[in-house]
Amino acid sequence: MTKELKQEARDHMEKAVEVFREHLAGLRTGRANPELLAHVRVDYYGSEMPLNQLASITAPDARTLVVQPWDQNALSAIEKAIREADLGLNPANKGDALYINIPPLTEERRKALVKTAHQLAEEARVAIRNVRRHTLEKLRKRAKEEHLPEDDERRAENEIQGLTDEYIQKVNEILAKKEAEILSE
């Protein structure tokens, strides 16, 4: 009984950590990274599409991103979407591709990015705690229905808490790594 609940909780907590990683990848550091444009959505012939479905994104060096659309007609729509994405990026249209120079971060911008990373981490921690809460509710309901001994119920609660602590620690480690990356460049 508790094995399924524990596995379900582990899956949901893993998903929360994965979403946190994806959001952090979109935070701009001083280095060119194609993941920086992962969340950019382009209005292409009346529908919103992720940029990576319309173009290839490469980083030929540490300070440049190149966005090469598969359909040249999409170039201006992609350029507009990148400008409006609030990433502080200004693409240069070279006719066949967009070249984006990644400027070095100012100290003020670094601090703002670290603050944003901390907010994202807290959202991930809250999501993990919510998974714990839902799992414990299910556990208590099942324990009552199946008349489980209190010791078994308590043991299962401790296992769920251990799982929660493990995933919150993962979030903290990912945050520390990203914070060092932001502040070191």
HELIX and SHEET records of a PDB file:
HELIX    1   1 THR A    2  ALA A   25  1                                  24    
HELIX    2   2 PRO A   34  LEU A   37  5                                   4    
HELIX    3   3 LEU A   51  GLN A   53  5                                   3    
HELIX    4   4 GLN A   72  ALA A   74  5                                   3    
HELIX    5   5 LEU A   75  GLU A   84  1                                  10    
HELIX    6   6 GLU A  107  GLU A  146  1                                  40    
HELIX    7   7 GLU A  150  SER A  184  1                                  35    
SHEET    1   A 2 ARG A  41  TYR A  44  0                                        
SHEET    2   A 2 SER A  47  PRO A  50 -1                                        
SHEET    1   B 4 ALA A  55  ASP A  61  0                                        
SHEET    2   B 4 THR A  64  PRO A  69 -1                                        
SHEET    3   B 4 LEU A  98  ASN A 101 -1                                        
SHEET    4   B 4 ALA A  92  ASN A  93 -1                                        
END                                                                             
